């Protein structure tokens, strides 16, 4: 059951990221040409050209985002996901810009790409804590990715304590193994010592 929920959650987060990419791309177009900080000198290009390019941008992001390992542990906190997210968005934007050179003679605005880059990073960084909150609110504490801890000494107990303090990791302690036969069956940090 946990694996099905996890797969569903990953899929929703992935599709949410792609929707954000589309929204950020269109927002960047309107910011550049209809709320210009730098005056538009060559006239406002047709939206249809940027909508066509959106399909290319979405295709690039659809490949780059999963390869950036953003969905492996999607419940992880923002500090763990910020760098992979930044790296993936940067790579995807650079690839998309590179591919636009094949669409010459039309010259796409570099400012649209700059706005899009900033908007995409900010939007995805905002989505992560919201998705983490959703994960924590919908997940049963009795389910998670199983962890078997080897050792019941200080280090094993510390690992168990850290796992129990961070339910957002999606981990559940199955039990402990020990070298001390007298500890088998004992309760350590809320989990049983299963055997030697």
URFENTA-V433170 format. One record per residue. N is the residue number from 1. SS is DSSP state (hx for helix, st for strand, lp for the rest). OMEGA is omega in degrees with one decimal (999 if undefined). NEAR is the number of other C-alpha atoms within 10 Angstrom. Layout:
((N SS OMEGA NEAR) (N SS OMEGA NEAR))
//
This chain:
((1 lp 179.8 8) (2 hx -178.3 14) (3 hx 178.3 11) (4 hx 178.3 9) (5 hx 179.6 13) (6 hx 179.0 21) (7 hx 177.3 14) (8 hx -179.6 12) (9 hx 178.0 18) (10 hx -179.3 19) (11 hx 179.5 13) (12 hx 179.3 13) (13 hx 178.4 19) (14 hx 178.7 18) (15 hx 176.1 13) (16 hx 177.6 15) (17 hx -179.6 21) (18 hx 175.1 20) (19 hx 177.2 13) (20 hx 178.0 18) (21 hx -179.7 25) (22 hx -179.8 19) (23 hx -179.7 16) (24 hx 179.5 22) (25 hx 179.5 25) (26 hx 177.3 18) (27 hx 178.9 15) (28 hx 177.7 23) (29 hx -177.7 23) (30 hx 175.9 15) (31 hx -177.2 16) (32 hx -170.1 23) (33 hx -178.4 18) (34 hx 172.2 12) (35 lp -169.4 12) (36 lp 169.7 11) (37 lp 173.8 9) (38 lp -175.8 9) (39 lp 177.4 11) (40 lp -175.9 12) (41 lp -175.0 6) (42 lp -178.2 6) (43 lp -178.0 8) (44 lp 180.0 12) (45 lp 178.7 13) (46 lp 176.8 8) (47 hx -177.2 12) (48 hx 177.8 9) (49 hx -179.7 11) (50 hx 174.3 18) (51 hx 176.2 15) (52 hx 179.1 10) (53 hx 178.9 18) (54 hx 179.2 18) (55 hx 176.4 12) (56 hx 179.7 15) (57 hx 179.2 23) (58 hx 179.4 19) (59 hx 179.5 14) (60 hx 180.0 18) (61 hx -179.8 22) (62 hx 178.7 17) (63 hx -172.5 12) (64 hx -175.6 20) (65 hx 178.5 21) (66 hx 179.8 14) (67 hx 177.5 13) (68 lp 176.9 17) (69 lp -179.9 14) (70 lp -173.1 22) (71 lp -179.3 19) (72 lp 173.9 13) (73 lp -172.9 15) (74 lp 179.3 23) (75 lp -178.0 25) (76 lp -177.9 20) (77 lp -178.0 16) (78 hx 178.7 16) (79 hx 179.9 8) (80 hx -175.7 13) (81 hx -173.4 18) (82 hx -177.5 16) (83 hx 176.4 13) (84 hx 179.6 16) (85 hx 178.7 21) (86 hx -179.2 17) (87 hx -178.3 14) (88 hx 179.8 22) (89 hx 178.5 22) (90 hx 179.9 17) (91 hx -178.7 17) (92 hx 179.5 21) (93 hx 178.7 20) (94 hx 177.8 14) (95 hx 179.8 15) (96 hx 178.0 20) (97 hx 179.7 15) (98 hx -178.5 11) (99 hx 179.3 15) (100 hx 178.0 16) (101 hx 176.3 12) (102 hx -178.4 9) (103 hx 175.7 11) (104 lp 13.5 9) (105 lp -178.0 8) (106 lp -177.0 10) (107 lp -180.0 10) (108 lp -177.3 17) (109 lp 176.0 13) (110 hx 178.8 11) (111 hx 176.2 15) (112 hx 178.3 20) (113 hx 179.5 19) (114 hx 177.5 14) (115 hx -179.2 17) (116 hx -179.9 24) (117 hx 179.9 21) (118 hx -179.8 14) (119 hx -177.9 19) (120 hx 179.6 26) (121 hx -178.2 21) (122 hx -177.8 13) (123 hx -178.7 15) (124 hx 176.1 21) (125 hx 176.9 16) (126 hx -178.9 12) (127 hx -174.2 17) (128 hx 178.3 21) (129 hx 177.9 15) (130 hx 179.9 11) (131 hx 177.4 18) (132 hx 176.9 17) (133 hx 178.7 14) (134 hx 180.0 13) (135 hx -177.4 19) (136 hx -178.4 15) (137 hx -174.7 11) (138 hx -174.4 9) (139 lp 174.4 16) (140 lp 179.2 12) (141 lp -179.5 14) (142 lp -178.3 9) (143 lp 178.0 14) (144 lp 177.4 20) (145 st -173.5 13) (146 st 178.3 12) (147 st 174.4 14) (148 st -176.5 15) (149 st 179.0 19) (150 st -179.9 16) (151 lp 178.9 17) (152 lp 179.1 22) (153 lp -174.2 10) (154 hx -177.8 9) (155 hx 178.2 12) (156 hx 179.0 17) (157 hx 179.4 16) (158 hx 177.1 13) (159 hx 179.7 16) (160 hx 179.7 23) (161 hx 179.4 14) (162 hx 177.8 10) (163 hx -179.7 17) (164 hx -179.7 17) (165 hx -175.0 10) (166 lp -179.9 12) (167 hx 179.8 18) (168 hx 178.4 21) (169 hx 179.4 18) (170 lp -178.3 22) (171 st 176.7 17) (172 st 179.4 19) (173 st 178.0 21) (174 st -179.6 16) (175 st -178.6 22) (176 st 166.8 27) (177 st -176.2 19) (178 lp 172.3 18) (179 lp -176.2 12) (180 lp -177.1 11) (181 hx -177.5 11) (182 hx -179.2 10) (183 hx -177.5 18) (184 lp -179.0 16) (185 lp -179.8 14) (186 lp 178.0 15) (187 st 179.7 13) (188 st 178.6 17) (189 lp 176.4 17) (190 lp 178.7 13) (191 st -177.4 17) (192 st 168.6 17) (193 st -168.8 23) (194 st -178.1 16) (195 st -178.2 17) (196 lp 999 14))
//
